[in-house]
Amino acid sequence: MKGYCGISPRTVILRATDDYDGDWLIGPHYPKELTNVTGGAVVLKEFLQIGTDNVVFPNITVGTGVVKG
């Protein structure tokens, strides 16, 4: 995360998430070969604002000056 970022209440930033398409089991208690977890970095550039109740998924860069509401 770079400088001057605003992240509002109830914002969720995920580094990993399960695959909910119905072909895989969901949860950490199942063997890895039965799940399809997607994970990766979340990069937040400078001078951005993320509004209330937003979800930021893995493998994404939120660019400089972005306002996500």
C-alpha positions as CSV (number, residue, x, y, z in Angstrom):
1,M,0.0,0.0,0.0
2,K,1.4,3.4,-1.0
3,G,0.7,6.7,0.8
4,Y,-2.5,8.6,1.1
5,C,-5.0,5.7,0.8
6,G,-8.5,5.9,2.3
7,I,-10.2,2.6,3.1
8,S,-13.7,3.0,4.5
9,P,-15.4,0.8,7.1
10,R,-16.6,-2.7,6.3
11,T,-14.2,-2.9,3.3
12,V,-12.8,-6.4,2.8
13,I,-9.4,-7.0,1.1
14,L,-8.9,-10.7,0.2
15,R,-5.6,-12.3,-0.4
16,A,-7.2,-15.6,-1.2
17,T,-10.7,-16.9,-2.0
18,D,-12.4,-20.2,-2.7
19,D,-14.0,-21.1,-6.1
20,Y,-17.8,-21.0,-5.7
21,D,-18.8,-22.3,-9.1
22,G,-20.0,-25.7,-7.7
23,D,-17.3,-27.9,-9.0
24,W,-15.1,-27.7,-5.9
25,L,-15.4,-28.1,-2.1
26,I,-15.2,-25.0,0.0
27,G,-13.3,-24.6,3.2
28,P,-9.8,-25.1,4.7
29,H,-10.6,-28.5,6.2
30,Y,-10.7,-30.3,2.7
31,P,-7.6,-31.6,0.9
32,K,-6.1,-29.2,-1.6
33,E,-6.9,-31.4,-4.6
34,L,-10.6,-31.0,-3.8
35,T,-10.6,-27.2,-3.6
36,N,-9.7,-24.4,-6.0
37,V,-8.3,-21.5,-4.0
38,T,-7.3,-18.4,-5.9
39,G,-4.8,-16.2,-4.2
40,G,-2.4,-13.4,-4.9
41,A,-1.2,-9.9,-4.1
42,V,-3.4,-6.9,-3.7
43,V,-1.5,-3.7,-4.7
44,L,-3.0,-0.4,-3.6
45,K,-1.3,2.6,-5.3
46,E,-1.3,6.1,-3.9
47,F,-4.1,8.7,-3.6
48,L,-7.0,6.2,-3.8
49,Q,-10.3,5.9,-1.9
50,I,-12.2,2.7,-1.4
51,G,-15.8,3.3,-0.1
52,T,-17.8,1.5,2.5
53,D,-18.9,-2.2,2.0
54,N,-16.5,-2.9,-0.9
55,V,-14.7,-6.2,-1.6
56,V,-11.2,-6.2,-3.3
57,F,-10.3,-9.6,-4.7
58,P,-6.9,-11.2,-5.0
59,N,-4.5,-10.5,-8.0
60,I,-5.5,-6.9,-8.5
61,T,-3.9,-3.5,-8.6
62,V,-6.0,-0.5,-7.6
63,G,-4.4,2.3,-9.5
64,T,-3.3,5.8,-8.5
65,G,-6.2,8.1,-7.9
66,V,-8.9,5.5,-8.2
67,V,-12.1,6.0,-6.3
68,K,-14.1,2.8,-5.8
69,G,-17.6,3.3,-4.4
